[in-house]
Amino acid sequence: MNQVEEHLSTADFVATGSGATQQREAGPGPLLDQDFVTDLRSRWDHVQTSFVDEPRMAVKEADELVAMAMKKLAESFSEERTRLEHQWDRGDDVNTEDLRIALQKYRSFFQRLLSI
């Protein structure tokens, strides 16, 4: 681990906009809402059981579920990226600490993206 990575991973507290500090979040949350995932799993179970009677329809529904999951995932990452961008893209009014924190969050975001 180089010095920059070490420094980025050792911060336990972050500065808020008001100058106060708060404990950093333990880690990123789930990529998809749990209710959405539960619904997809339930629908997938239905797709699998319907294959015997209607294989073509089951494959069509499987394709739709995969597309729905991918769309929701893309939306989730787009929203997270927008939040990250707003944290550092304030013109000249950004200090090095804010940028360091933004880089930490981008690193976490990037690692999650590559782990899919």
N, C-alpha and C positions, 0 to 999 in steps of 0.2 A: 504494500500500500504506500503510495507516495504521500508527501506532506499535505497536499491539497485534499486528497481523499481522507486522510487521517483527521484533518481539521474539520472537514465537512461532517464526518461521522461522530465526532465527539461532542457536538453541541447538544446540551440537554434542555436549554431554554432558548426561546425566541423572543425578539422584540415585537411588540404590537404597534399599531399606528399611533397609539397614545403615548408611546415611550415606555410603557410598562412591559414586564416580561411575563411569559406564561410557559408552562412546561410543553415541550414539543409533543406532538401526537406520536403514539407508539408505532404507528404504521398506517399505510393506506387502507381504506375500507374495501369491501368487496367490489368487484367490477360491475356486477349487476345486482339490482334490488332483489332481496330474498323472495318476495312475493312473485316477482316476474320469473325467477328461476323455478320456483315451485310450480307455477302455472305451466312453464315450458316442459318440465319433467312429466307432469300429469298428461299433457297433450302428447308427449312422445310415447308414453305408455299406451295411449289410445291408438296412435299410429302403428305401433308394433303389433298390437292385438288385431287390428283391422287388416293387416297384410294378408292373412290367409284368405279372407273373403273378397278383398278388393286390393290386390297388389299394386295396380297402377295408381289408384287413389292414395294409397298409403305412401308411396314414393313421392307423389306430388305434395302431400301434406308434410312429409319429412323435409322436402326442399323448402317449403314455405317457413317451417320452424327454424331451419338453419339460417335462412335469409333474415328472419325476424330477430334472431339472436345476434347476428352480425351487425344489423342496423342499430340495435340497441347498444351494443358494445361500442360501435363507432360514435354514437351520440354521447355516450358516457365519457369516452376519451376526449372528444371535442369540448365538452363542458369543462372537464378538468384542465385541459390546456388553456382554455379561455381564462379560467380562474388564475392559473399560474401567470399568464401573460399580464393580467391586471396588477399582479403584485410587483412587477419590476418595470413595467412600461409606463412610468410616470415622468418621462423626460429627465431633466437634470436633478430632480428632487428625490433621487434614490441613492442611499449610502451603500457602502461596501457590505455591511452586515445584511441589509435587505437583499442584496444580490447573492450573497453566500447562501442565505436561506432559500432563495428562489432556485439556485443551482442544486441544492439538496433535494428539493421537491421535484425538479426536472429529472434528477438522477433516479429517484424512486419511480416516477412516471415512466421513464425510459425502460427501466428494468421490468416493470409490470408489462409494458408493451411487448418486450422481447420474450417474455415468459409464456405468451399465449401460444 
